Amino acid sequence: MHILGETVAKEAQARRSQAAAATAFQLYALTHKSMQSHLTKQNAATYRRMAKELLNVVSAKELPISAEKFVRILDAMTTGLLFTYFQTPELITEDIFITAFEAPA
């Protein structure tokens, strides 16, 4: 989880220049039901694949919750951290990213 936190922090820095476009897409998705439907289907498939891959690396007994819920929470947490970092990068430091990922472990 520590490595995941470090990786997301580095990716946040690398993607900061794309923050406005990402925000515009979020606004579009929020205001267009067809896009929400598409994203729901796409994300559901992605979550199933991620959960399956996670269970190839970590046993279900080692996870605090089901793999399916775990990957959804990690995705939501990552998205929230990224957008908060984009808005206030001086407050969401690498240490915050790492701590956020280590806490649920």
N, C-alpha and C positions, 0 to 999 in steps of 0.2 A: 504494500500500500504506500510505503514511503516513496518507492521508485515511481509509482503511478502519480503521486502528488508532484514530484519533481518534474515529471514529463509534462503534465498538464500545465504547470507553471511556465515551463519553457515554451510550450505551444501557445500559451496566452500571449506571451511577449511577441512571439513570431506573428501572431494573427491580429495584433492590435490595429494594424493598418486596415484590416478588413471589418472592423467593428461596426462602422456605419452601414455597410452592406448587409451584415448579419442582422442588425437591428431592423433594417428595412424589410428583410425577408420575414422576420418574426412578426412585424406589423401586418404584412401581407397575409401571412398564415392565420393570424388572429381574426382577420376581417373577411376571409374567403372560406366558406364551409367546404368547398370542393378540395381545397388545399389541405384543410384539416383532415378530411377523410383519407386523402392520399398519404399524408404523413402518418396517420394512425396505422394504416396497413403496412407501410414501409417500415416504421419503427417496430411494430409488432414482430415482423419477420426478423429484423435486426436483433431485437431482444432475445428471441428464441435462439438464434445462432450464437449470440454472445454467451447466453446461459449454458448452452451445450459446450462451447469452447472452454468456458470457465471450469466446468466440471471435469474437463480433461486435464486440468492443471491442479485443481483444488477439490478435495472430496466434499460432498454435501455436508458431512458432519463438521467440517472446519468452518463453515459459513454460519453466521449468526441468524440468517433467514434463508429462504429458498433462493436458489440461483436466479430464478426469474425476477423476483423482487429486487435482489441485490443489484443486478445490472440496470434495472430501471432507476433505482435510487442513485446509483453512480452517475448515470447519464444526466438525470435532473440536477444533481449536485454539481456536476461539471459545468453544465449550461449556466446555472446560477452563479457559480464562481467566475466563469468567464465574463459574463455580462457585468457583474459587479466590478471585476478587475478593469474592464474596458472603461467604466465610468469613473472609478477611483483607484487607479493603479498604485498610488502611494499607500493605500490602506490594505490592499489584498496582495501581500508580499508572498514570496516563495514559501516562507514559513507557514503562512495561513493555508496555502494550497496543501502542503504536506500534512499539517495537523488535521485539516478537514478529511483527508483520505485515511489517515491513521486512526482517527477517532472511532469509526464504525467497525474497525477490525477486531 
